[in-house]
Every structure is written in C-alpha cells, then in structure tokens.
Amino acid sequence: MTGNSDATPPLPIVILISGHGSNLQAIIDAVRSGELPVEIRCVISNRPDAYGLLRAREAGIPTRIVNHSVYTDRRVFDHDLLQTIDAFQPSLVVLAGFMRILGPGLIDHYQGRMMNIHPSLLPAYPGLDTHQRVIDAKEKHHGASVHFVTNELDSGPVIIQGRVSVSPDDDVNSLNARVQELEHHIYPLAIKWFAERRLELAGDTIMFDRKPLSQPVEYRQ
C-alpha cells in the first residue's frame, strides 16, 4: 500500500502489531488520504489471531505471522522476526501495539529506524497498565508519546507527545479512548516527518529540521 506525494518518494515501512490495530488503521487511513508518503510493505504480527491482520488484508497489504508462542528461545524468535522484516527492506519499522520485548541484537539492527508509541507522557509510566496507574496516582494529565526504540524499555528519545486532562470521574475505558484518539494523530505525524527526511536520530539526539530537539514536540489539536 503506497501513499502518493509529488515532493517525497514513498518511504518503505513495515508495521508490527499484536492486537486490534487501531494505530495501524490510522496509518492506513493517512496513507489513503495522501497525507502520509509511505509504502506499507508488510504488517507482521506475533499473534495469529490479531484483528489488525484483517485490517491489513482488507487494505491489500501483505501480512506475515511470527508466532512467539512456538518459540522456546527468544533469540531464535528475534532472529526469525528480523529476517521476516528485512525481507521487505523497510527504511522504518513501526511498532503499533506490538506487545513483545525485543532483544538487543534486533533493536541495534534497526537503530534510528524503529519507532514505538506508548500511552503515557514518557518518561512517566513506562510499561503496562498506564491508564489505571495514572488514575490511581490522581494525576491531572495523561497522554501518549512517540519515541525511537532503544534497548531500555520505553526510554528512547521522545519525538512528539499529546496530552489530555484527567477528570475525577475518568475510568480506564474513558481515558483509553481519549489517549487513543491522540495516538491516531501523533503517530502518523511522526512517521511523516521521518519520511520527509525532517527527522533522524543522531546518537542519542533527535535532529528535527537539522536542529537538535531539546524537548518533545507538543501536539496541539
């Protein structure tokens, strides 16, 4: 699936998913609308029952499954996943709800070419169950972050963040819905910047429009 742009040749990407694929759908929609100049060469899931695979197939995007549950050795899983990704020669690997921790060899292979989206205002609340943890802590704000992937979980340099207010009557479902809506805006935007060569990772520093990004871009609707 290819997005057309007169100014920028489409960037080849591979998207990794584990579940429903709502961020995948947001990326597909941005490609279809012409907003995102990328070619989605494949969607890969570690779960054969992931609904996102159906989204990809309905959009005419090739899919592959590297089922983690059949592997007893994580290094072999990482090797097979890497080989599956590299077969499509992506310039960027996009983690969109991919719920497996990747090994250092695979992460190092895609250094500066792998992004993730996380449902919190990193560095706050890395890991799982972020919405409940935010509610339990009585935080006033929550959000989502797009970051480059490094070997420390959810700790790579952050590109862009979106913020929502937390109200006293919020529960996990209501907060999740508002954060996901933000995710669907900021993830395609970060990918677009990368595709337009405006964004790169130089060591540990994000370069945006050839200048060091001292703090994440704050998304405003």
N, C-alpha and C positions, 0 to 999 in steps of 0.2 A: 504494500500500500504506500503510495507516494503522494507527498504534498508538493504542489507546483509553486515555484517562486521564480520570477524573472531575474532577481538580483543574486540569489544564492542557490547553488545546486543542492538538491536534497541530501541531507546528511543521513547515511545509513545507520539505523539503530536496531537494537534487539531489546525487547522488554521481558523482564522476568516477573512472574506472578505466582501467587499461591492460592488465591481465593476468588472473591466476587469480581474483581477487576474494574472497580468504578474509576480509578485513576487511568487505567488502560483505556476505558471508554472516553474519558475526557481528552486523552491524547489522540485517539482515533478521530474524534469529532473535530479537534483543532486541525488535524491534517486534512480532513474532508473539506473544511471551510476555507482552506488555503492560508490559514494563519500560521501554520507550523511547517517549515520547509524541511521535512524529514521523510525518509523512506523506512517504514517499519518492515524490516526484512523477516522477522520471526517473533513470535510470542512463545516463551518457554515456561513451563510450569513444573514444579516438583510434586504436584498433586494431580493425578489424572482426572479427578472429579471437579477441578476448579472451574467455576462458571465463566471465568474470564476467557477460557479456551473457546467457549461457544461465541463469545463476543468477537474474538479474533477471527474465527472461521466465518462468521456471518459477514465480516468486513473483507473477506478474501485474503487474510493474512496467514501465511504458513504457521503451523504450530508444532511444537515438539514437547515431549514429556521426559524429564529425567527424574524418576520417582525415587525420592530419598529413602523411602521405606524398604526398598530392596537392597540397600547398601549396608554392609556391616562396618565398612571402613570409610570414614569421612573423606579421607584423602582421595580415594577412588571416586567417590561422588563428585568432589571438586574437579578432578581430572576430566571426568566424563562431561560434566557441565561446561567446563572450559572448552572442550573440543566441540561440543554442540553449539556453543555461542560463536566460536571462531569460524565455524563452517560458513557463517553468514557475513563474516568480515565487517562487523559494525565499527563505526567510529565512536559510538557511545553505547554503553549498557545502562538501561534504565530499570531500577528496582521499583516495582509498583505493587507494594503489598507482598513482597517476597519474604516469607517467614522462615528462612533458614539462615543461620550464621555461616558466613563464608570463611574459608581458610585463608591464611596469609598469602599463599602462593597464587591463588586466583585473584585476590584483591591487588596484589602487587602487579600482576599481569595487566590489569586494567587501570593502573594508577593514573588519575587525572581523566579517566574516560568512563567512570561509573558514578551514577547519581542515585540517591535514595530520597524518599520523602518520609518524614517522621511526624506523628501527631503530637507535637509539643513545641514549645518555644525553647529549643536547644540553646544552651546546654542543660536546661532544666528538664527533668523527667525523661531521661533515656530509657530504653527498654519497653516493657509491655504495660498494658492497663493504664495508659496515661490519663484517660478521662476520669476514671474513678479516683486515681491518685490526686489529680487536680481538685476534684470535688472534696475529697477527704481533707486536703490541706487548706480548704477555704480560700483558694486563690481567686483573685479578681479578674485575671486574664489567662487565656489559654490560646493555642493556635497550632500552626504547622510550620515545619522547616524543610527546605530542600537543601541537601548538602552533598558534597563529594564524599565518596566512601573511602575510609581508611581502615586500618587494622584494629582500631579501637571502636567498639560498638557505639553507633550513633554519635560519634565525636569528630567526624570530618569537618573541614571548613564549611560554614553555612553560607549559602548563596542568597537566599531570599526567605523571608518569613511573613506569614499573615497572622493577624491577631483577632481574637474575638473576646468579648466580655463574658464573664461567668456570672449568672444570676443565682440568687439563693434557691430558686425552685428548679434549677437545672438538674437533670439526671444524665446518666451515661448516654442514653439514646439521643436526647436533645442536643447535648454538647457534641457528640459524634457527628450529628447531621450538619451542624454549623461549621465544624472543623473540616469535614469532607468537602463542603461547598468551597471553602477556601483552597483546599488542596487542588481542586479541579481547575482553579485559576493559576496558582503559582507554579505547579509542576510544568504544564505546557510552556509557560513563560520562561522558566529557567532553561528548558530544553531548546527553546527558540534562540535564546541568547548564545547558547553553545553552538547551535547550528549556524548562526550568523557570524561565528568566529569573534564574538564580542567578549566571550567568557573562556577562561582557561585557568588551570591550576598550575602554578609555578612553585614547586616545592610544597610548602605548607600555606602559600599565599594565593588567594584568588585574585586574578587580574581581570578587571572589568573595564572594557573600553581602554585597555592598555595601562590602567592605573590600579594600584593595589586597592582592594576592597577592605577598608578598615573595619566595617561592620556590615552585617547582612542588609541587603535591600529590604526596606519595609513596604510590603504590598498595601496599597490603598485602593479600595473599590470605588 
